[in-house]
Amino acid sequence: MPSAVPRLAVPAVFDGTKGWTRPAQRKGNIALAPLAGLVITATQAKDGYVLTAQDLGTGAVRWSTTPWWPFDSVRHELPQPEIVTTGGKEYIALSISGTPGEDPLTNGKPTVRIAVYPADASGSTVLPTRTIDIPAQETGDPLPAAHGGSLLVSFGEHQAVTAIDVATGKVTPYTSDEIRKAPDQNLCRGCSNGTPVGVTPRGPLVQGGGGHFWVPGAWYDSSHVPPGAYVTGGGDLAQLTAVGDLVIAGWPTRNEGREETGQRVWAVHDASTGTVKASVTCETAVSSPGGTRPEGVHPVLSPNQRYLVDGVLAFDLSTGKGHCASGTTDKEAVFTAIDSDGTAYGHTGAGDAAIPVSLSIPTQTITLLPPDTKVPTVILKDQAVYLGGDGGAYSVVVYPRR
């Protein structure tokens, strides 16, 4: 049963006297399945790895799995559950690497094995709907991670990246030649140096030389330049990140050219088409969405998918407008959580000097919060979720809306 909820100072729209928690003493790797309304925890039992799905609203266990241990993992560590959303459904994937079939007389082949579970499962002995084996070059190769509706992993002989469809089990390897295939080679001299950074419904998202990016055979960045951005010349984009079906790119401005510092036009692109959905120009030098403290900052969508925050950047994907919180206050504001009404939560300053603040994206107004306010790790439709770190009193705590 869930334990008594700790009394954290939560934003006013949430009730800090109600909710549920999982104590830190109950070790496990945690992931959230927001569509299904679940907290997923991976733990290790004596005879294998076990997933437990708890209801986000109550903490009650909805389902759990039979222990899964197909072979010894060379990593000797608990796998992280990956949440993959495709076709409007969520799946949980567990991956381990090893050399199945190896014995004192026989060498096994380096393999990554993936177990896939549906988020809408039920019962206490849930089995994988499918397992998928991917041949690897080395047992220490990266494990698959969720990107844009698929699992994506870079390994394997003569291939740059492999995409795994968890709903069907289809495995699609992309060779280095396919990764380099920009829609117009004449426009991209650095396309031979492409690196996959995500996957879209139309193929891998590739970051190339010269600051260019593309989806092979589908679209190319020079056809989707945001207003005020600069597309010709050498140099690099400030950063390229993907979240869901979106890509965030930091373009140099026409005034600055392709320099590593200086003004940037930050744009949100549709990952399938390259179309610009929203953009904003930062008047000061912002080489990373995390500003001067990028560690732990990553793009986050609101529960209704309308708003997006990424450190100093905030976007309304409905109006196409953005806000840059670098240079708008004396102390840089970095936002890490976003609600469906466009209220973003974050901090100015860092460490002991960090001050909690909120930003109304519709009005572009930044407000100081009570100094003891704790910013949620994730805001969902009906809850604020806090994930604890090592040495904390909880591993997860969930508070409802008032």
C-alpha positions, 0 to 999 in steps of 0.5 A: 500500500502507498505510504503517507504522503510527505508535506511538500510545498507544492504550487497552489493549484495542487493539494499538498495534503493529499496524494500518495508516495513510494518511499525511497527505501523501496528501490526501483527505476521509475517511468511515467505512462501519462496516457494510461495514468500509471507510474511504472517501477522496475525492480529486481526479484530473485528470479528476474526483473519485475514491472509494477504499474501503480495508478497515478491517482491513488497509488493502487497497483493495477498490474505487475509482471512475471519475473523476466530474466532471459539471460545474464545481463552483462551490465549487472544493473537494473534496466530502465523502463522506456515508455513508447507511445505509438498509435495512441497507445503506450507500451513499456519496454525493458532492454538488457544486453548479453551473450545468450547461448554462451557456455564454457565451450561456446561463444555467445553472440552479443545481443540486446533483448527487448521485452514489450508490455502494453500499458493497459495490461491487467493482473499480477502475472503479466507476460511480454506481448513480444520479445525482440532480439537485436544483434549488437557489435559489442555487449557494451553498446547503448541500450534502446531508448524511446524516440518519437514513437519508436525505440532507437539504438545505434549499433550493429555492423554496417548500420548507423541506427536501428528503429524498433516498432514495439507495436509490431516488432518490426526492426528497421536498420538504417545504414550509414549511406541512408543516414547521409541521404539528404534531400538535396546533396548540393545544398549540404556539403557536410551531409556525409557527417550525419549523426542520428539524434531521433526517429520520426514516422518518416525515418531518422532525424539526422544532425549533419555538418554545417549546422544542417539537419534533415530526415533522409528522403523526406525534408531538409532544414533549408526548406523550413527556415524560421523568420529571422534565421540564417541558413547559409555559411559554415558553423553549427546549430546551437543545439538540436533536440527532439521531444515527441513528434517535435524538433527544437533547433537553435538557428543563428540570426541574420545579424550574427551569422553561424557563430557558436555564440550570439543571438539565436532564433529558437524554433519548434519544427514538426518532426515529420515535415520540418514545418515551423510550429513556433519560434522566438529570438533570444536577444542575448547569447543562448547556446543551450536551452538550459542557459548557463546551467544546462544540466538536467534541462530537457524539453517538456510538453504540457498535458494538453500538448499545446505548450512546450518549455525547454529551459529558458525557452517557452512556446505556445504551439497553437499561436506559434509564439515563443518566449525567451527568459534569458535577458528578460530578468536580472537573473536567468529563469530556467523552466522545467515543468509546464501545465495545460493553462500555459503556466510554467514552473522553474527557478532563477539562480542555482543551488542554494540561491535558486528562487522558484518562479512561474511564467504565464506563457499567454501573458509572458509574465514571470512571478516569484513563488513562495521561497519554499515552493518545490517545482514538480518533476512532471505535471500531468492532467490531474496530478503533479509528480515529484521524482526523488533522487538518491538519499531522498525521503521518497522515490516518487510522490504524487499530489492531486489538483485542488 
